[in-house]
Amino acid sequence: MTKTNLWIPLSLVWLALLAGPARADEGTAPLSSSSAAPAESATLHRVTLLIENDKFAGTDKFYTNGFKLSYQRDDVGPISTFFSDLISLIPPFRARPLAWGLVLGQDIYTPADTEETRLIPNDRPYGAWFYAGLTLTRGNRPRQGEARPPILFEDRIELLFGAIGEAAQGEEIQNNWHRIINVSLSEGWDNQIKSEVGAQLYLQRKWLIDLWQGEGLLPGADFQPNLGGAIGTVFTHLSVGGTFRFGWNLGDAFGPPQRIASAGLAGLSPPPDHVRFYIFGRLHGRIVLHNAFIEGGVFRSPVRKPSINGVVERHHIDYERFVADFEVGAVLEWRWLQIGLTSVTRTREFDEQPDSFTFGAIHVQLTF
């Protein structure tokens, strides 16, 4: 890791100490103030690794790889409590903090032709985004002994800081991995977007609506609509979507995790005593206002390099205003371990892109 981005995870350590730990009810009022909250159970912790890669779908282009490592716990400290209480001053957003966490990740993007060394003006540029940040999950999940609301909801808030361009180490990560698995290298990284500091805020509200309850050997189903958005120097968009789940022992746990480029960290719930298995389908749409990996960064001019047209020029592509993800997958969970597999088909992200593309995702989650 270079000096340019070494500060990113280190600068978040002191914020993490203030975000937690503390008692989950410290400084917060329960959703129903008419009854005293009983003692909370032991602190829950969760580690999630989410990997997205086009090789899972047999391709190597566009959004080519992403990973996101997160750690969460369900006790909260002064910063989490302060921001949650501040948001709760707006009546529709009244909720209590459920979990806080840390995230670390990287996304990598390439054009379709990764053997060309010259700039390809009508294809997306090379680029990467390396980041670290804090996440806060709020909601109306009842405390032990409280009545369950008819519809549960969660608010996911994620604040990230990092770097795009050469400082994000996309070339090193991708090509060193290609050497390990003995596949061809991407040759055009000299044409990647310029390095910039990145700041990103993700917001999402998600509801859990039971369609029918499953008992014993009978499966159940639920629907999880969501609204949200992103604002920052890397991505800016508005989003809407929904997830349909069908399976066994669904319970009150939200899931599965959202895609990497969203505020997708659910609140923590105790691991199931019995096997939880479900299949799911998800549709997620975005109205795009800014995408640094198509337009370039906001602080520096676009890259100009010798192109395949024989002249020095920049990329000439226009992003699509509406982008949708269609997902299908399956999740298996038992005790402390959850594993999920997902296939994602994404519509065109820029006008010159010939068609939609598909990538795969896998996540592994440990709760203890």
Secondary structure by P-SEA (a helix, b strand, c coil): cccccccccccaaaaaaaacccccccccccccccccccccccbbbbbbbbbbbcccccccccccbbbbbbbbbccccaaaaaaaaaaaccccccccccccccccbbbbbbccccccccccccccccbbbbbcbbbbbbccccccccccccbbbbbbbbbbbbccccccaaaaaaaaaaaaacccccccccccccbbbbbbbbbbbbbbbbcccccccbbbbbbbbbccccccccccccccccccccccccccccccccccccccbbbbcccccccccccbbbbbbbbccccccccccccccccccccccccccccbbbbbcbbbbbbbbbbbbcccbbbbbbbbbbccccccccbbbbbbbbbbbbcc
